[in-house]
Amino acid sequence: MKGLAGFLVVVAIFGGIFLKYYNQVPTLDETTKEKWSQVQNQYKRRADLIPNLVNTVQGYAAHEKGVFAEVTEARSKVSQMKIDASTIEDPRKLKEFEEAQKTLGGALGRLMAISENYPQLKADQNFLALQSQLEGTENRIAVARMDYIAAVKEYNLVLRTFPGKFVAQIFHPDAKIKETFEASESEQKTPEVSFK
C-alpha cells in the first residue's frame, strides 16, 4: 500500500508540473500577441495624430514643404504595411515594420524642429495640445515595446528551459522562439549635442 501511495504522489507531482507547462506555452504565446497588439495600437495612435500636427504646422510654415512631404510619405508607408499576428513570427517582417516606424519617427523629429523657428506656433494652443499628445504617445510606444519585450523573454525562457522545452517539443511543436526589438547601430551611438 505504501508503494502505491508513493507512486500516486509522484504521478500527481509530475502531472501537476506537466499541466503547468502544457498550458503555459500557449498562454505565453497569446500574451506576446496581446502585447504586440498594444505596440501596434500605439503606433496607430501616433499615425492618427500626424495629419492634425502637420496641418497645424503647415499653417505657420508653408515654405517647409520638403519636411511635410517626408512626414506624409513616411506615414503613408507605415499605414500601407500589412501587420498582423504573423508579423511577430517573421523576423524580416518585424524588421521592416520597425524600420518604417523609425523613418516616421525621424520625420516627426524634423517636423518638431521646424516648430522651433516659429515662436507664434509654439504658443498656439492646438499645436501645444498636439505636441503633448504626440509626446505622450511616444512614451506609450516605449512602454508597449518594453511590455512586449518582457512577454517575449518569458515565452522564450519557457521554450528554452527544463521542463517547458520538452513539453513544448512534444505537445506544441509549432512553438518557436520569438524575435524582439533591436536598436540599430545608429540608435546605439551617443548623440552629439551642439549649442552653436
C-alpha positions as CSV (number, residue, x, y, z in Angstrom):
1,M,0.0,0.0,0.0
2,K,2.8,2.4,0.9
3,G,4.4,1.8,-2.5
4,L,1.1,2.6,-4.3
5,A,0.6,5.7,-2.3
6,G,4.1,6.9,-3.0
7,F,3.7,6.1,-6.7
8,L,0.4,8.1,-6.8
9,V,2.1,11.1,-5.1
10,V,4.9,11.0,-7.7
11,V,2.4,10.8,-10.6
12,A,0.4,13.7,-9.1
13,I,3.5,15.9,-8.8
14,F,4.7,15.1,-12.3
15,G,1.1,15.5,-13.6
16,G,0.9,19.0,-12.0
17,I,4.2,20.1,-13.5
18,F,3.2,18.7,-16.9
19,L,-0.2,20.6,-16.8
20,K,1.5,23.8,-15.7
21,Y,3.9,23.8,-18.6
22,Y,1.4,22.3,-21.1
23,N,-0.8,25.3,-20.5
24,Q,2.0,27.8,-20.1
25,V,3.3,27.7,-23.7
26,P,0.0,28.7,-25.4
27,T,-0.8,31.2,-22.6
28,L,2.5,33.0,-23.0
29,D,2.2,32.8,-26.8
30,E,-1.1,34.6,-26.6
31,T,0.4,37.1,-24.1
32,T,3.1,38.0,-26.6
33,K,0.4,38.5,-29.3
34,E,-1.6,40.7,-27.0
35,K,1.5,42.8,-26.1
36,W,2.3,43.2,-29.8
37,S,-1.2,44.4,-30.5
38,Q,-0.6,47.1,-27.9
39,V,2.5,48.2,-29.7
40,Q,0.5,48.4,-32.9
41,N,-2.2,50.3,-31.1
42,Q,0.2,53.0,-30.0
43,Y,1.8,53.2,-33.4
44,K,-1.7,53.7,-34.9
45,R,-2.5,56.4,-32.4
46,R,0.7,58.2,-33.4
47,A,-0.2,57.8,-37.1
48,D,-3.7,59.2,-36.4
49,L,-2.2,62.3,-34.7
50,I,0.2,63.2,-37.5
51,P,-2.3,64.8,-40.0
52,N,-3.5,67.2,-37.4
53,L,0.0,68.1,-36.4
54,V,1.1,68.6,-40.0
55,N,-1.9,70.8,-40.8
56,T,-1.3,72.9,-37.7
57,V,2.4,73.4,-38.5
58,Q,1.7,73.9,-42.2
59,G,-0.3,77.0,-41.5
60,Y,2.7,78.6,-40.0
61,A,5.5,77.2,-42.2
62,A,4.1,76.9,-45.7
63,H,7.6,77.0,-47.3
64,E,8.8,73.9,-45.4
65,K,7.2,71.6,-48.0
66,G,10.0,69.0,-48.1
67,V,9.5,68.1,-44.4
68,F,5.8,67.9,-44.8
69,A,6.2,65.6,-47.8
70,E,8.6,63.4,-45.9
71,V,6.2,63.1,-42.9
72,T,3.3,62.3,-45.2
73,E,5.3,59.8,-47.2
74,A,6.5,58.0,-44.1
75,R,3.1,57.9,-42.6
76,S,1.6,56.6,-45.8
77,K,4.3,53.8,-45.9
78,V,3.5,52.8,-42.4
79,S,-0.2,52.7,-42.9
80,Q,0.1,50.6,-46.1
81,M,2.1,47.8,-44.3
82,K,0.0,44.7,-43.7
83,I,0.6,43.9,-40.0
84,D,-1.0,41.1,-38.1
85,A,-0.1,38.5,-35.5
86,S,2.1,36.6,-38.0
87,T,4.4,39.7,-38.1
88,I,5.9,38.7,-34.8
89,E,6.7,35.2,-36.1
90,D,8.7,36.6,-39.1
91,P,11.9,38.4,-38.1
92,R,12.1,40.0,-41.6
93,K,8.5,41.5,-41.4
94,L,9.2,42.7,-37.9
95,K,12.4,44.4,-39.0
96,E,10.6,46.1,-42.0
97,F,7.9,47.3,-39.7
98,E,10.4,48.7,-37.2
99,E,12.4,50.4,-40.0
100,A,9.2,52.1,-41.3
101,Q,8.3,53.3,-37.7
102,K,11.9,54.6,-37.3
103,T,11.6,56.6,-40.5
104,L,8.3,58.0,-39.4
105,G,9.8,59.0,-36.0
106,G,12.7,60.7,-37.7
107,A,10.4,62.7,-40.0
108,L,8.4,63.7,-37.0
109,G,11.5,64.9,-35.2
110,R,12.4,67.1,-38.2
111,L,8.8,68.5,-38.1
112,M,9.1,69.3,-34.4
113,A,12.4,71.0,-35.1
114,I,10.7,73.3,-37.7
115,S,8.4,74.4,-34.9
116,E,11.4,75.9,-33.1
117,N,11.7,78.5,-35.9
118,Y,8.1,79.8,-35.4
119,P,7.6,81.3,-31.9
120,Q,3.9,82.0,-32.6
121,L,3.4,78.4,-33.5
122,K,5.0,77.2,-30.2
123,A,2.4,79.4,-28.4
124,D,-0.6,78.1,-30.4
125,Q,-2.8,76.0,-28.1
126,N,-3.7,73.5,-30.9
127,F,0.0,72.9,-31.5
128,L,0.8,72.6,-27.8
129,A,-2.0,70.1,-27.3
130,L,-0.9,68.0,-30.3
131,Q,2.7,68.2,-29.3
132,S,1.8,67.0,-25.8
133,Q,-0.4,64.1,-27.2
134,L,2.5,63.1,-29.5
135,E,5.0,63.1,-26.7
136,G,2.6,61.0,-24.6
137,T,2.1,58.6,-27.5
138,E,5.9,58.2,-27.9
139,N,6.1,57.3,-24.2
140,R,3.2,54.8,-24.6
141,I,5.0,53.3,-27.5
142,A,8.1,52.9,-25.4
143,V,6.1,51.2,-22.6
144,A,4.2,49.0,-25.0
145,R,7.5,47.9,-26.6
146,M,9.0,47.2,-23.2
147,D,6.0,45.1,-22.2
148,Y,6.3,43.2,-25.5
149,I,10.0,42.6,-24.9
150,A,9.2,41.2,-21.4
151,A,6.5,38.9,-22.7
152,V,8.8,37.6,-25.4
153,K,11.5,37.0,-22.9
154,E,9.1,35.0,-20.6
155,Y,7.8,33.0,-23.6
156,N,11.3,32.3,-24.9
157,L,12.6,31.2,-21.5
158,V,9.8,28.6,-21.2
159,L,10.8,27.2,-24.6
160,R,14.5,27.1,-23.7
161,T,14.4,25.8,-20.1
162,F,13.5,22.5,-18.4
163,P,10.8,21.1,-18.4
164,G,9.0,23.6,-20.6
165,K,11.4,22.9,-23.5
166,F,10.4,19.2,-23.6
167,V,6.7,19.8,-23.1
168,A,6.7,22.4,-26.0
169,Q,8.7,20.0,-28.3
170,I,6.2,17.2,-27.6
171,F,2.8,18.9,-27.3
172,H,3.4,22.3,-29.0
173,P,5.9,21.6,-31.9
174,D,4.8,24.7,-33.7
175,A,6.0,26.9,-30.8
176,K,9.2,28.8,-31.9
177,I,11.5,31.3,-30.3
178,K,10.2,34.8,-31.0
179,E,12.3,37.8,-32.1
180,T,12.2,41.0,-30.2
181,F,13.0,44.6,-30.9
182,E,16.6,45.6,-31.6
183,A,18.1,49.1,-31.8
184,S,20.0,49.8,-35.0
185,E,23.7,50.8,-34.7
186,S,22.9,54.4,-35.4
187,E,20.4,54.4,-32.5
188,Q,23.0,53.0,-30.1
189,K,25.5,55.8,-30.8
190,T,25.7,58.7,-28.3
191,P,24.0,61.7,-30.0
192,E,26.2,64.8,-30.4
193,V,24.9,67.9,-28.8
194,S,25.9,71.3,-30.1
195,F,24.9,74.8,-28.9
196,K,26.2,76.8,-31.8
